[in-house]
Amino acid sequence: MENEGLIKQFLTSLDSSVGSLSPDISTLISTSFEDRINETSDPLQQIAISNGYAYVLVSLCFAYLKAQGVNTSNHPIMKDLERVKSYMNRAKLAEEGKEEVKVDTSVAKRFLQGVLGGKPAISEENFNKGKHTKFEDEKKDEEKDKDLAVVRDKSVAAEIRDKLKNKSKKKDKKSRQDKVSKK
Protein backbone atom coordinates (compact mmCIF):
# COMPACT_ATOMS: atom_id res chain seq x y z
CA MET A 1 0.00 0.00 0.00
CA GLU A 2 2.95 2.24 0.53
CA ASN A 3 3.77 2.02 -3.14
CA GLU A 4 0.29 3.28 -3.98
CA GLY A 5 0.94 6.48 -2.09
CA LEU A 6 4.27 6.98 -3.81
CA ILE A 7 2.73 6.34 -7.20
CA LYS A 8 -0.08 8.83 -6.51
CA GLN A 9 2.47 11.45 -5.45
CA PHE A 10 4.50 10.74 -8.56
CA LEU A 11 1.43 11.02 -10.81
CA THR A 12 0.39 14.27 -9.13
CA SER A 13 3.89 15.66 -9.60
CA LEU A 14 3.94 14.50 -13.21
CA ASP A 15 0.54 16.07 -13.86
CA SER A 16 1.64 19.42 -12.44
CA SER A 17 4.91 19.26 -14.41
CA VAL A 18 3.04 18.57 -17.63
CA GLY A 19 0.60 21.35 -16.75
CA SER A 20 3.45 23.83 -16.31
CA LEU A 21 5.07 22.58 -19.51
CA SER A 22 1.94 23.16 -21.62
CA PRO A 23 2.18 26.99 -21.77
CA ASP A 24 5.85 26.78 -22.74
CA ILE A 25 5.05 24.31 -25.49
CA SER A 26 2.15 26.43 -26.76
CA THR A 27 4.40 29.51 -27.05
CA LEU A 28 6.96 27.36 -28.81
CA ILE A 29 4.38 26.04 -31.26
CA SER A 30 2.60 29.39 -31.82
CA THR A 31 5.24 30.62 -34.30
CA SER A 32 7.16 28.54 -36.79
CA PHE A 33 10.83 27.77 -36.39
CA GLU A 34 11.72 29.77 -39.52
CA ASP A 35 9.80 32.82 -38.31
CA ARG A 36 11.49 32.68 -34.93
CA ILE A 37 14.95 32.39 -36.55
CA ASN A 38 14.20 35.24 -38.98
CA GLU A 39 13.12 37.54 -36.12
CA THR A 40 16.74 38.03 -35.10
CA SER A 41 19.82 38.82 -37.13
CA ASP A 42 22.31 37.87 -34.41
CA PRO A 43 23.86 34.49 -35.30
CA LEU A 44 24.38 33.56 -31.64
CA GLN A 45 20.73 34.26 -30.90
CA GLN A 46 19.72 32.10 -33.88
CA ILE A 47 21.92 29.29 -32.56
CA ALA A 48 20.31 29.62 -29.11
CA ILE A 49 16.83 29.33 -30.65
CA SER A 50 17.85 26.32 -32.70
CA ASN A 51 19.45 24.63 -29.70
CA GLY A 52 16.34 25.34 -27.62
CA TYR A 53 14.10 23.67 -30.18
CA ALA A 54 16.41 20.68 -30.44
CA TYR A 55 16.61 20.30 -26.66
CA VAL A 56 12.84 20.49 -26.19
CA LEU A 57 12.16 17.93 -28.92
CA VAL A 58 14.77 15.44 -27.76
CA SER A 59 13.79 15.87 -24.10
CA LEU A 60 10.12 15.24 -24.90
CA CYS A 61 11.05 12.11 -26.85
CA PHE A 62 13.23 10.98 -23.94
CA ALA A 63 10.38 11.58 -21.44
CA TYR A 64 7.95 9.70 -23.69
CA LEU A 65 10.30 6.72 -23.92
CA LYS A 66 10.77 6.72 -20.14
CA ALA A 67 6.98 6.88 -19.63
CA GLN A 68 6.59 3.89 -21.95
CA GLY A 69 9.09 1.95 -19.84
CA VAL A 70 11.82 1.77 -22.49
CA ASN A 71 15.37 1.30 -21.26
CA THR A 72 17.03 4.46 -22.57
CA SER A 73 20.58 3.74 -21.42
CA ASN A 74 21.51 2.18 -24.79
CA HIS A 75 18.79 3.86 -26.83
CA PRO A 76 19.74 6.20 -29.74
CA ILE A 77 17.96 9.02 -27.90
CA MET A 78 20.99 9.24 -25.61
CA LYS A 79 23.21 10.02 -28.61
CA ASP A 80 20.79 12.76 -29.59
CA LEU A 81 20.86 14.20 -26.07
CA GLU A 82 24.68 14.20 -26.13
CA ARG A 83 24.67 15.85 -29.55
CA VAL A 84 22.34 18.63 -28.38
CA LYS A 85 24.43 19.03 -25.23
CA SER A 86 27.59 19.44 -27.34
CA TYR A 87 25.82 22.04 -29.51
CA MET A 88 24.82 23.99 -26.42
CA ASN A 89 28.39 23.85 -25.08
CA ARG A 90 29.75 25.08 -28.41
CA ALA A 91 27.26 27.96 -28.40
CA LYS A 92 28.30 28.83 -24.85
CA LEU A 93 31.97 28.87 -25.89
CA ALA A 94 31.12 31.07 -28.88
CA GLU A 95 29.32 33.57 -26.62
CA GLU A 96 32.28 33.65 -24.24
CA GLY A 97 34.66 34.17 -27.15
CA LYS A 98 32.53 36.99 -28.51
CA GLU A 99 32.81 38.88 -25.24
CA GLU A 100 36.60 38.54 -25.21
CA VAL A 101 37.00 40.08 -28.67
CA LYS A 102 35.92 43.54 -27.53
CA VAL A 103 38.71 46.06 -28.10
CA ASP A 104 39.51 48.81 -25.64
CA THR A 105 39.79 51.77 -28.01
CA SER A 106 41.66 54.01 -25.59
CA VAL A 107 44.38 51.37 -25.12
CA ALA A 108 44.58 50.79 -28.87
CA LYS A 109 44.86 54.53 -29.52
CA ARG A 110 47.68 54.93 -26.99
CA PHE A 111 49.49 51.93 -28.46
CA LEU A 112 49.27 53.27 -32.01
CA GLN A 113 50.43 56.72 -30.97
CA GLY A 114 53.40 55.18 -29.20
CA VAL A 115 54.34 53.03 -32.17
CA LEU A 116 53.79 55.67 -34.83
CA GLY A 117 55.42 58.50 -32.91
CA GLY A 118 52.35 60.58 -32.28
CA LYS A 119 53.02 63.06 -35.09
CA PRO A 120 50.89 62.69 -38.19
CA ALA A 121 52.60 62.27 -41.56
CA ILE A 122 50.54 65.14 -42.98
CA SER A 123 50.11 68.23 -40.85
CA GLU A 124 46.63 69.47 -40.08
CA GLU A 125 47.46 72.72 -41.84
CA ASN A 126 48.24 71.08 -45.18
CA PHE A 127 45.61 68.38 -44.81
CA ASN A 128 42.71 70.80 -44.45
CA LYS A 129 43.64 73.00 -47.44
CA GLY A 130 41.77 70.75 -49.81
CA LYS A 131 44.49 71.13 -52.39
CA HIS A 132 46.26 68.17 -53.90
CA THR A 133 49.73 68.61 -55.32
CA LYS A 134 50.35 66.36 -58.27
CA PHE A 135 53.91 65.23 -58.57
CA GLU A 136 55.14 65.05 -62.11
CA ASP A 137 56.11 61.49 -62.75
CA GLU A 138 56.20 61.84 -66.49
CA LYS A 139 59.57 62.13 -68.19
CA LYS A 140 60.36 64.84 -70.63
CA ASP A 141 60.08 64.03 -74.32
CA GLU A 142 63.85 64.14 -74.73
CA GLU A 143 64.33 61.60 -71.97
CA LYS A 144 61.69 59.39 -73.55
CA ASP A 145 63.48 59.59 -76.90
CA LYS A 146 66.78 58.70 -75.26
CA ASP A 147 65.17 55.73 -73.58
CA LEU A 148 63.70 54.57 -76.89
CA ALA A 149 67.10 54.97 -78.55
CA VAL A 150 68.68 52.87 -75.82
CA VAL A 151 66.03 50.22 -76.31
CA ARG A 152 66.56 50.26 -80.06
CA ASP A 153 70.32 50.10 -79.55
CA LYS A 154 69.89 47.16 -77.23
CA SER A 155 67.72 45.32 -79.73
CA VAL A 156 70.20 46.06 -82.54
CA ALA A 157 73.03 44.93 -80.29
CA ALA A 158 71.15 41.71 -79.59
CA GLU A 159 70.70 41.09 -83.32
CA ILE A 160 74.41 41.68 -83.95
CA ARG A 161 75.31 39.33 -81.10
CA ASP A 162 73.08 36.63 -82.56
CA LYS A 163 74.63 37.03 -86.01
CA LEU A 164 78.14 36.85 -84.56
CA LYS A 165 77.24 33.73 -82.63
CA ASN A 166 75.87 32.12 -85.78
CA LYS A 167 79.02 33.04 -87.73
CA SER A 168 81.27 31.66 -85.01
CA LYS A 169 79.24 28.47 -84.92
CA LYS A 170 79.59 28.12 -88.68
CA LYS A 171 83.36 28.69 -88.44
CA ASP A 172 83.68 26.12 -85.66
CA LYS A 173 81.65 23.64 -87.67
CA LYS A 174 83.75 24.25 -90.78
CA SER A 175 87.02 23.89 -88.87
CA ARG A 176 85.81 20.58 -87.41
CA GLN A 177 84.92 19.35 -90.87
CA ASP A 178 88.36 20.34 -92.16
CA LYS A 179 90.03 18.46 -89.32
CA VAL A 180 87.92 15.39 -90.01
CA SER A 181 88.66 15.53 -93.75
CA LYS A 182 92.44 15.84 -93.10
CA LYS A 183 92.45 12.69 -91.05
HELIX and SHEET records of a PDB file:
HELIX    1   1 GLU A    2  SER A   30  1                                  29    
HELIX    2   2 PHE A   33  ASN A   38  1                                   6    
HELIX    3   3 PRO A   43  ALA A   67  1                                  25    
HELIX    4   4 PRO A   76  GLU A  100  1                                  25    
HELIX    5   5 THR A  105  LEU A  116  1                                  12    
HELIX    6   6 GLU A  124  PHE A  127  1                                   4    
HELIX    7   7 ASP A  141  LYS A  182  1                                  42    
END                                                                             
